[in-house]
Amino acid sequence: MRLFKSKDKDKKQNGHNPSSSVSSTTSLQQQQQQQRPPVATSASQSPPTPAPTAMHFTSLASQVPATQSPPPTTSASNGHAPYGGNGYPSSQPYHHQQHQHQQQHHQQHFPMPMAHHQQHIPPPSSTGYPSRPYQSQVPLPPSNGNNPYNANPYMGAAALPAQQGGQPRANGSRLTGDPKEDYPIVMAIDFGTTFTGCAFAFRKDPEIQEIITWPKQAYQYPKVPTISLYKLDSPDFLDWGYPARAVMMTPNAKKHLLLSKFKLQLDDQQEHIEPLPQGIQPLDAISDYLGKFHSHVVKEAMKNFGSTYDQSHIQYCLTVPAMWSDRAKHVMRLAAVRAGMIKEEDPAHRLIIVSEPEAAAMYCQSKGDQFNLQKHDRFLICDAGGGTVDLIVFEVVDVNPETGIRSLREVTRGHGASCGSAFLDANMEKLLREKFQKYPLTPMGWGTIMDTFVNQTKPIFPGTDPEMYLQVPNIPNLPDANDLDIGLEDGMLKLMVSELHERVFDPVVKDVLDLIERQLQQTHCEAIFLVGGFGSSRYLFDRVTAKFATSGRQVRVPPRAELAVVRGAVTYGLHQGSIISRIARRWYGVDSAMDFEPGVDPEEKRTLSRDGTVRCKDRFSVYIKPGQSVALGECVTKKYMTWCYPRPLDCPLFVSDSVEEPRYVDDHSVKKLGDFQIPMPDVPGMMPGQEVLVEVKMHFGETEIRAEALVLGQTVTAVCQWVG
């Protein structure tokens, strides 16, 4: 079968010249056109029922002069807000850049009867966490223009005609498609490993307020423990936060399970993470907790508003570590649906996924006058929370003279690791268990002794004396609370500061220092901001200052640093688009068939294309490379030919963290991220197997990857089935 002959040369829509490579169709396109609505779901236009065909790409051979414009393109939006810790109880991204490497121009080849490599993934188990009967597939919305935050609501099958005024809500009003009109309240939730916080603001009076009252908590504090109570030997969820902790301080503790640090289950970088007990799945644990948390914070926040407003008027900003995978971010979106924060039919921009360091950067730039942040200054955000530490360097691009908000661009390829303050606690517990191995403490006893360490010892470490003391609760079989061999005297355990350095603090702090050094090797910066609960640690500040402070670089902890992420996330929601570009952290690509290179490609990958040319299958066709800068609102577009009509398509997306560009999608460093399912519109007169040109557009300039396709002149939204 003949190759498709391209009549348009893909190029950038933002004024930059296209790649000089005559074989490249990859382009970064800044969207300029009005988004068409999704393909209708009526009987006459609904996609056919056969299983999707997996895409297998074949290189295109010809192009036309660069002066000829490509077909009109549009953009979609799926929640889009960019990126978004805390831990002390006292308390991924892109700028526009010309491709520097040659990419192959691709076309798609579909053997009709079979899927080339990928199997269609059924929606019910797309997250990999199938334990609960309710699983939700969250659709991606279309956008209405260049700014994805001004997107029209995506209502799927529930879409209403435009003349009816959009989607209705509880109070009878209808959505307009403008987030600022539809959602007068912005609420941010900083879901942390050890503590979770919430803040909100009214758009017309953007003073940020935190939720500071919690169930069964005597004093006011803007964080609540991220812990959940379950019935022992049962997945039944009972309580959360302080009430859950209170139960574990009673004799009834032995009948219950206290679940903590379950956020770490979504960190794909951890190699040996233990599964949650009792068969509890991460998605279940997160949605259980967020459901109760959300109900409480909405009730508290609504005390500030009149009866005109209710929960349907809230736009949410949910923070996640920048180091998280795309699948983990999607799990958080599913958890938000299950927790009742949003509904499946809501516009996807109602929930903005914000990376924690970007939220912290928005907070720090709001304090720019205090730190004298000027245009072109660069600053490093070290967001050190309870579980993760994320680092990114930003540059001040401009300052809005009316609002004082600074536009920021990401400068470096950010890095992060699971080395937050929870790992200090883990080190301390290991040390204490060694000391008390002869005296097994009850769960209540362990809870008391660890609370003492967290609340009293950790915040003041290292102090001025060579030893520190930890109060120990009553110990069975040791009524006088004395054992000088382990340093216990009159119920006080003596701990040498040198031992705490070696066994507890320095292993974790060293990891943080290494992350900072890795960032500073990429670029200079005028300031380092330590934020988050762990970022508020005096010891961490002293160590970072001693190693990195110079005459041209200041190390600072902004006011209320433990609230930087949650307050910054609100600021981000109020001023969307302030992060104007991000740096990619990984290779992203698709499975393609390219010219076979004898002596380079193995014979088992040789395949014959429909046009009779010899191809190499399984080639990794690059969409985005690590370190590439991509601006907000831009996308990468490739054209493919398919002969699978009328079957829907699955466009598999692969990712790699390797240093060198992967050559094949089955290389050991390459993982399948998911399948973007592309519906095939019904076109009268089209014959099965007739060739169809498909333009696949993937957006990487936002926190969440989203995709759309132009098929037979119609723009369709591609919904991703994520691989667990």
FIDO-960994 format. One line per 3 residues: number of its first residue (from 0); their letters; for each residue x negated, y, z negated of C-alpha. Coordinates in steps of 0.1 Angstrom, whole numbers, plus 5000, padded with zeros to 4 digits. Each point is the difference from the previous one (the first is absolute). Example, Ala and Ser with C-alpha at 12.3 -4.5 7.8 and 13.67 -1.06 7.14 Angstrom:
<nodes>
0> AS> 4877,4955,4922; 4986,5034,5007
</nodes>
This chain:
<nodes>
0> MRL> 5000,5000,5000; 4987,5034,5009; 4987,5025,4975
3> FKS> 5020,5030,4991; 4985,5031,5017; 5001,5030,4977
6> KDK> 5013,5032,5016; 4992,5022,4970; 4967,5005,4982
9> DKK> 5007,5002,4963; 4985,5031,4984; 5003,5020,4969
12> QNG> 5030,5023,4998; 4983,5026,4978; 4977,5016,5026
15> HNP> 4970,4978,4996; 4985,4983,5030; 5007,4963,5003
18> SSS> 4973,4974,4996; 4975,5000,5029; 5003,4962,5003
21> VSS> 5020,4991,5031; 5013,4969,4984; 5014,5015,4968
24> TTS> 5037,5007,4994; 4997,5005,4962; 5009,5036,4991
27> LQQ> 5007,5020,4969; 5032,5019,5007; 5014,5029,4980
30> QQQ> 5037,4997,5004; 5017,5030,5016; 5034,4986,5011
33> QQR> 5034,4996,4984; 5005,4965,4987; 5028,4980,5016
36> PPV> 5023,4980,4977; 4993,4963,4997; 5014,4977,5025
39> ATS> 5037,4995,4994; 5010,4968,4982; 5033,4995,5019
42> ASQ> 5008,4968,5017; 4990,5014,5034; 4966,5011,4988
45> SPP> 4990,4977,4972; 4968,4980,5005; 5003,4964,5010
48> TPA> 4999,4973,4974; 4970,4979,5013; 4970,4999,4977
51> PTA> 4975,5028,5006; 4970,4994,5023; 4966,5007,4986
54> MHF> 4980,5025,5020; 4969,4989,5020; 4983,5029,5016
57> TSL> 4982,5001,5034; 4978,5028,5012; 5014,5025,5025
60> ASQ> 4979,5007,5030; 5009,5034,5015; 5009,5035,4989
63> VPA> 5010,5033,5016; 4983,5034,4995; 4999,5014,4966
66> TQS> 5021,5030,5011; 5031,4978,5003; 5020,5000,4968
69> PPP> 5011,4968,4984; 5037,4993,4994; 5017,5020,4973
72> TTS> 4992,4986,4965; 5015,5004,4966; 4991,4992,4965
75> ASN> 5016,4981,4972; 4998,5005,4962; 5002,4974,4973
78> GHA> 4995,5016,4967; 4968,5016,5011; 4988,5019,4971
81> PYG> 4963,4994,4995; 4984,4982,4974; 5003,5003,4962
84> GNG> 4974,4978,4917; 4998,5003,4968; 4990,4977,4972
87> YPS> 4989,5016,4968; 5029,4997,4976; 4992,5034,4985
90> SQP> 5014,5008,5028; 4957,4961,5263; 5005,5028,5023
93> YHH> 4990,5018,5031; 4990,5031,5021; 5001,5002,5038
96> QQH> 4968,4987,5016; 4990,4990,5035; 4993,4963,5004
99> QHQ> 4962,4995,5000; 5001,4965,5013; 5014,4986,5032
102> QQH> 5032,4981,4997; 5016,4977,5025; 5031,5010,5018
105> HQQ> 5026,4973,4993; 5030,4985,5015; 5022,4973,4986
108> HFP> 5003,4964,5012; 5029,4979,4989; 5003,4963,5008
111> MPM> 5038,4999,4997; 5006,4966,4982; 4975,5004,4971
114> AHH> 4986,5024,4975; 4963,5003,5006; 4986,5000,4964
117> QQH> 5024,5016,4976; 5032,4985,4986; 5029,5022,4993
120> IPP> 5002,5007,4963; 5035,4998,4986; 5010,5032,4982
123> PSS> 5011,4984,4966; 4964,4990,4991; 4980,5027,5017
126> TGY> 4985,5012,4968; 4987,4967,4989; 5020,5003,4967
129> PSR> 5031,4979,5006; 5010,4991,4964; 5031,5022,4997
132> PYQ> 5030,4995,5023; 5001,5037,5010; 4973,5010,5024
135> SQV> 5003,5031,5021; 4985,5011,5033; 4997,5037,5000
138> PLP> 5004,5015,5035; 4978,5027,5014; 5016,5033,5010
141> PSN> 4997,5021,5031; 4986,5036,4998; 5014,5031,5016
144> GNN> 4968,5018,5008; 4963,5007,4995; 5003,5000,4962
147> PYN> 5010,4965,4988; 5014,5015,4968; 5027,5018,5019
150> ANP> 5014,4967,5012; 5036,4991,5007; 5014,4975,4976
153> YMG> 4998,4964,5012; 5032,4982,4991; 4996,4968,5021
156> AAA> 5034,4983,5007; 5016,5025,4976; 4992,5030,5021
159> LPA> 5028,5025,5004; 5006,5021,5031; 4983,5034,4998
162> QQG> 5033,5019,5002; 5011,4984,4967; 4972,5018,4981
165> GQP> 4976,4971,4993; 5000,4974,4973; 5024,5005,4971
168> RAN> 4990,4997,4963; 5017,4996,4967; 5012,5036,4995
171> GSR> 5015,5002,5036; 4973,5021,5015; 4981,4989,5031
174> LTG> 4963,4998,5008; 4987,5026,5025; 4967,4984,5008
177> DPK> 4980,5027,4983; 4984,4987,4968; 4999,5035,4984
180> EDY> 5038,5003,5005; 5009,4964,4993; 4978,4996,4969
183> PIV> 4998,5031,4978; 4983,4980,4973; 4965,4985,5004
186> MAI> 4991,4972,4975; 4966,4984,4998; 4993,4966,4983
189> DFG> 4964,4992,4991; 5003,4962,4996; 4968,4992,4981
192> TTF> 4983,4968,4989; 5003,5009,4963; 5022,5030,4998
195> TGC> 5027,5015,5023; 5011,5036,5003; 5027,5020,5017
198> AFA> 5003,5037,5009; 5025,5020,5021; 5007,5034,5014
201> FRK> 5029,5019,5015; 4991,5014,5034; 5015,5034,4993
204> DPE> 4982,5002,4966; 4969,4979,5005; 4988,4999,4964
207> IQE> 4988,4965,4994; 5016,4982,4970; 4989,4966,4986
210> IIT> 5021,4974,4983; 4988,4999,4965; 5026,4981,4980
213> WPK> 5002,4962,5001; 5022,4973,4984; 4989,4991,4964
216> QAY> 4971,5025,5000; 4999,5025,4971; 4977,5026,5016
219> QYP> 5001,5016,5034; 4974,4990,5026; 5000,5001,5038
222> KVP> 4991,4964,5005; 5015,4966,4991; 4982,4967,4998
225> TIS> 5003,4979,5032; 5010,4968,4982; 5031,4977,5003
228> LYK> 5016,4975,4976; 5011,4967,5012; 5016,4970,4983
231> LDS> 4975,4973,4994; 5001,4972,5025; 5025,5019,5021
234> PDF> 4998,5027,5027; 5027,5020,4983; 4990,5036,4996
237> LDW> 5010,5015,4967; 4984,5034,4994; 4972,5025,5009
240> GYP> 4977,5026,4985; 5001,5008,4963; 5029,4977,4992
243> ARA> 4981,4971,5016; 4970,5008,4978; 5021,5003,4969
246> VMM> 5014,4964,5004; 4964,4987,5002; 4993,5016,4966
249> TPN> 5026,4979,4983; 5002,4963,4991; 5022,4995,5031
252> AKK> 4969,5005,5021; 4994,4963,5003; 5033,4997,5020
255> HLL> 4990,5025,5026; 4974,5008,5027; 4985,5035,5003
258> LSK> 4990,5006,5036; 4974,5027,5007; 4976,5011,5027
261> FKL> 5022,4984,5027; 4992,5028,5024; 4966,4984,5005
264> QLD> 5017,4971,5018; 5002,5022,5031; 4963,5007,5001
267> DQQ> 4988,4979,5030; 4964,5007,4992; 5000,4980,4968
270> EHI> 4988,4965,5008; 5010,4980,4968; 5031,5017,4987
273> EPL> 5021,4976,4979; 5037,4996,5010; 5026,5014,4977
276> PQG> 5013,4975,4974; 5033,4981,5002; 5001,5003,5038
279> IQP> 5008,5037,4999; 4992,5015,5034; 4984,5035,5003
282> LDA> 5029,5014,5019; 5024,4988,4973; 4979,5014,4972
285> ISD> 4996,5034,5016; 5036,5004,5010; 5012,4988,4966
288> YLG> 4979,5027,4983; 5007,5028,5025; 5038,4993,4998
291> KFH> 5001,5007,4963; 4975,5028,5002; 5019,5017,5028
294> SHV> 5033,4998,4983; 4985,5017,4969; 4982,5028,5018
297> VKE> 5029,5009,5023; 5023,5003,4969; 4974,5022,4983
300> AMK> 4994,5022,5031; 5037,5005,5007; 5003,5018,4966
303> NFG> 4983,5029,5018; 5026,5003,5028; 5037,5008,5003
306> STY> 5027,4976,5012; 4993,5010,5036; 4970,4978,5001
309> DQS> 4995,4963,4995; 4975,4973,5008; 5008,5001,5037
312> HIQ> 4984,5035,5001; 4966,4987,4990; 4971,4994,5023
315> YCL> 4974,4977,4985; 4962,5000,5001; 4986,4967,4989
318> TVP> 4962,4999,4994; 4978,4970,5010; 4962,4995,5000
321> AMW> 4984,5011,5033; 4980,4968,4999; 5031,4979,5003
324> SDR> 5008,4980,5031; 5028,5010,5023; 5019,4969,4989
327> AKH> 4997,5010,4963; 5014,5035,5008; 5029,4983,5018
330> VMR> 5007,4978,4970; 5004,5033,4979; 5026,5012,5025
333> LAA> 5019,4967,4997; 4997,5003,4962; 5015,5035,5001
336> VRA> 5030,4987,5019; 5005,4971,4975; 4996,5025,4971
339> GMI> 5028,5021,5013; 4979,5031,5008; 5010,4999,5037
342> KEE> 5023,4980,5022; 4991,4981,5031; 5022,5024,5021
345> DPA> 4984,5031,4986; 4977,5021,5022; 4965,4985,4995
348> HRL> 4987,5035,4992; 5020,5000,4968; 4972,4979,4985
351> IIV> 4965,5014,5006; 4972,4977,4993; 4972,5022,4987
354> SEP> 4964,4988,4993; 4988,5008,4965; 4968,5019,5009
357> EAA> 5019,5021,5025; 5026,5009,4974; 4972,5008,4976
360> AMY> 4984,5022,5027; 5033,5019,5004; 4999,5007,4962
363> CQS> 4964,5011,5000; 5005,5023,5030; 5028,5016,4981
366> KGD> 4974,5009,4974; 4977,5013,5027; 4997,5035,4987
369> QFN> 4988,4987,4966; 4973,4980,5018; 4993,5026,5027
372> LQK> 5008,4976,5029; 4995,5019,5032; 5006,4992,5037
375> HDR> 4976,4973,5012; 4991,4989,4965; 4999,4963,4994
378> FLI> 5009,4982,4968; 5001,4964,4989; 5030,4985,4983
381> CDA> 4992,4972,4976; 5033,4987,4989; 4992,4976,4971
384> GGG> 5031,4984,4987; 5009,4969,4980; 4993,4975,5027
387> TVD> 4985,5016,5030; 4975,5027,5008; 5004,5018,5034
390> LIV> 4977,5025,5015; 5004,5023,5030; 4983,5033,5011
393> FEV> 5022,5028,5013; 4992,5032,5017; 5021,5032,4996
396> VDV> 5011,5009,5035; 5022,5030,4993; 5019,5018,4973
399> NPE> 5036,5010,5005; 5002,5037,4989; 5037,4997,4991
402> TGI> 4999,4968,4979; 4963,4998,4991; 5001,4963,5011
405> RSL> 4968,4988,5016; 5000,4978,5031; 4977,4971,4995
408> REV> 4983,4975,5023; 4984,4968,4990; 4963,5001,5007
411> TRG> 4987,4965,4990; 5011,4965,5003; 5013,4995,4965
414> HGA> 4991,4972,4977; 5015,4984,4969; 4998,4971,4977
417> SCG> 5018,4984,4971; 4978,5014,4972; 5024,5021,4980
420> SAF> 5004,5003,4962; 5020,4967,4999; 4967,4983,5006
423> LDA> 4985,5017,4969; 5028,4985,4981; 4994,4966,5015
426> NME> 4963,5002,4991; 5009,5010,4965; 5024,4972,4995
429> KLL> 4974,4975,5012; 4975,5014,4974; 5026,4998,4972
432> REK> 5011,4965,5009; 4964,4989,4996; 4998,5016,4966
435> FQK> 5033,4986,4988; 4998,4965,5016; 5002,4985,4965
438> YPL> 5031,5021,4991; 5026,4997,5027; 5021,5032,4998
441> TPM> 5038,5000,5006; 5013,5018,5031; 5011,5028,4976
444> GWG> 4965,5001,4986; 4984,5003,5034; 5024,5027,5010
447> TIM> 4991,5020,4969; 4963,4997,5004; 5000,5008,5037
450> DTF> 5023,5030,4994; 4975,5013,4975; 4971,4996,5025
453> VNQ> 5020,5017,5027; 5014,5029,4980; 4971,5007,4976
456> TKP> 4967,4985,5010; 5000,5004,5038; 5009,5037,5002
459> IFP> 4972,5011,4977; 4972,4976,5012; 4971,5002,4995
462> GTD> 5002,5024,4971; 4970,5012,4981; 4992,4970,4977
465> PEM> 4983,4967,5010; 5031,4980,4989; 5038,5002,5003
468> YLQ> 5027,4984,4979; 5031,4982,5011; 5029,4993,4976
471> VPN> 5010,4964,5000; 5035,4987,4991; 5006,4972,4975
474> IPN> 4983,4968,5012; 5013,4965,4991; 4976,4979,4979
477> LPD> 4980,5032,4991; 5020,5017,4972; 4972,5023,4989
480> AND> 4993,5012,5035; 4962,4996,4996; 4975,4982,5022
483> LDI> 4967,5017,5000; 4987,4977,5028; 5022,5017,5025
486> GLE> 4999,5034,4983; 5034,4999,4984; 5002,5016,4965
489> DGM> 5031,5010,4982; 5021,4998,5032; 4976,5022,5020
492> LKL> 4980,4985,5029; 4967,5017,5006; 4990,5003,5036
495> MVS> 4966,5012,5011; 5002,5027,5027; 4971,4983,5018
498> ELH> 5021,4969,5003; 5030,5019,5012; 4978,5016,5027
501> ERV> 4986,4967,5012; 5031,4978,4998; 5030,5024,5004
504> FDP> 4994,5034,5016; 4969,5000,5022; 5009,4972,5023
507> VVK> 5032,5018,5010; 4985,5035,5000; 4972,4988,5022
510> DVL> 5025,4989,5026; 5015,5034,5000; 4967,5017,5004
513> DLI> 4991,4978,5029; 5033,5009,5017; 4992,5037,4996
516> ERQ> 4965,4996,5013; 5013,4982,5031; 5023,5029,5008
519> LQQ> 4973,5026,4995; 4977,4981,5024; 5026,5008,5027
522> THC> 5002,5037,4996; 4993,5029,4977; 5026,5016,4977
525> EAI> 5002,5030,4977; 5020,4983,4972; 5009,4967,4985
528> FLV> 5034,4998,4983; 5006,4972,4975; 5038,4993,4997
531> GGF> 5022,4973,4986; 5001,4985,4965; 4965,4985,5003
534> GSS> 4988,5031,5017; 5008,5019,4968; 4975,4979,4981
537> RYL> 4973,5021,4984; 4974,4972,5005; 5008,4997,5037
540> FDR> 4997,5038,5004; 4966,5000,4982; 4986,4972,5022
543> VTA> 5013,5015,5032; 4986,5035,4991; 4966,4986,4990
546> KFA> 4996,4982,5033; 5017,5023,5026; 5003,5035,4987
549> TSG> 4976,5024,5018; 4996,5037,5004; 5022,4998,5031
552> RQV> 5025,4974,4987; 5023,5002,4970; 5017,4971,4982
555> RVP> 5034,5010,4986; 5030,4985,4983; 5031,5021,5010
558> PRA> 5026,5008,4973; 5023,4971,4992; 4978,4977,5021
561> ELA> 5020,4970,4990; 5031,5015,5017; 4981,5011,5032
564> VVR> 5014,4972,5021; 5037,5003,4990; 5000,5038,5001
567> GAV> 4980,5001,5032; 5025,4976,5016; 5028,5024,4993
570> TYG> 4980,5028,5016; 4994,4978,5030; 5038,4994,5003
573> LHQ> 5006,5037,4998; 4974,5009,5026; 4999,4970,5024
576> GSI> 4973,5001,5026; 4974,5017,4978; 4977,4970,5006
579> ISR> 4995,5006,5038; 4977,4971,5008; 4986,4967,4986
582> IAR> 4971,4976,5006; 5007,4964,5010; 4985,4974,4976
585> RWY> 5003,4969,5022; 5000,4987,5035; 5035,4996,5015
588> GVD> 5007,4982,5032; 5021,4975,5020; 4995,4967,5018
591> SAM> 4990,5006,5036; 4987,4982,5031; 4969,5018,5014
594> DFE> 4975,4993,5028; 4981,4968,4992; 4963,5005,4996
597> PGV> 4980,4969,5008; 4973,4993,4974; 5017,5022,4975
600> DPE> 5035,4986,4996; 5004,4963,4992; 5015,4977,5027
603> EKR> 5029,4990,4978; 5012,5036,5002; 5000,5001,5038
606> TLS> 5035,5003,5014; 5016,5007,5034; 5023,5030,5002
609> RDG> 5031,5000,5021; 4982,5021,5027; 4973,4973,5003
612> TVR> 4973,5019,4982; 4979,4984,4973; 5006,5014,4965
615> CKD> 4987,4996,4965; 5029,4994,4976; 5001,5010,4963
618> RFS> 4981,5032,5005; 5004,5026,4972; 5012,5032,5018
621> VYI> 4993,5030,4978; 5027,5025,4991; 4982,5017,4971
624> KPG> 4964,4996,4987; 4987,5007,4965; 4989,5036,4995
627> QSV> 5022,5012,5028; 5018,5032,4992; 5037,5002,5010
630> ALG> 5023,5030,4995; 5034,4999,4985; 5026,4995,5028
633> ECV> 4976,4983,5024; 5003,4965,5013; 4980,4975,5020
636> TKK> 5018,4987,5031; 4993,4971,5023; 5018,4986,5030
639> YMT> 5008,4964,5006; 5018,4979,5026; 5024,4972,4989
642> WCY> 5019,4974,5020; 5021,4989,4970; 5032,5020,5007
645> PRP> 5025,4998,4983; 4982,4985,4970; 4990,5024,4972
648> LDC> 4963,5004,4994; 4977,4995,4970; 4970,5023,5002
651> PLF> 4975,4985,4975; 4977,5025,4982; 4966,4989,4986
654> VSD> 4977,5016,4975; 4963,4996,4991; 4977,5015,4974
657> SVE> 4968,4989,5019; 4972,5025,5007; 4998,4990,5036
660> EPR> 5029,5001,5025; 5016,4965,5000; 5000,4983,5034
663> YVD> 5027,4974,4994; 5032,5000,4980; 4990,4967,4985
666> DHS> 4967,5012,4986; 4996,4993,4963; 5002,5037,4991
669> VKK> 5033,5005,5018; 5034,4996,4983; 5034,5002,5015
672> LGD> 5018,5029,4985; 5035,4994,5014; 5022,5000,5031
675> FQI> 5017,5031,5013; 5033,4987,5014; 5010,5019,5032
678> PMP> 5036,4995,5012; 5005,4997,5037; 5028,5023,5012
681> DVP> 5027,4986,5022; 4997,5014,5035; 5027,4991,5026
684> GMM> 4985,4983,5030; 4967,4989,4983; 4992,4964,5007
687> PGQ> 4985,4976,4974; 4963,4999,5004; 4998,5033,5019
690> EVL> 4969,5021,4991; 5005,5028,4975; 4976,5027,4990
693> VEV> 4998,5005,4962; 4983,5030,4984; 4992,4992,4964
696> KMH> 4993,5030,4978; 4985,4995,4965; 4997,5028,4975
699> FGE> 4970,4997,4976; 4999,5036,4988; 5023,4994,4971
702> TEI> 4999,4979,4969; 5022,4973,5016; 4994,4986,5034
705> RAE> 5030,5003,5023; 5006,4991,5036; 5024,5007,5028
708> ALV> 5001,4990,5037; 5012,5014,5033; 5018,4971,5018
711> LGQ> 5018,5005,5033; 5004,5037,4993; 5014,4996,4965
714> TVT> 4981,5007,4968; 5005,4972,4974; 4989,4998,4964
717> AVC> 4977,4971,4992; 5005,4983,4966; 4970,4983,4985
720> QWV> 5002,4965,4986; 4970,5001,4976; 4979,4970,4994
723> G> 4999,4990,4963
</nodes>
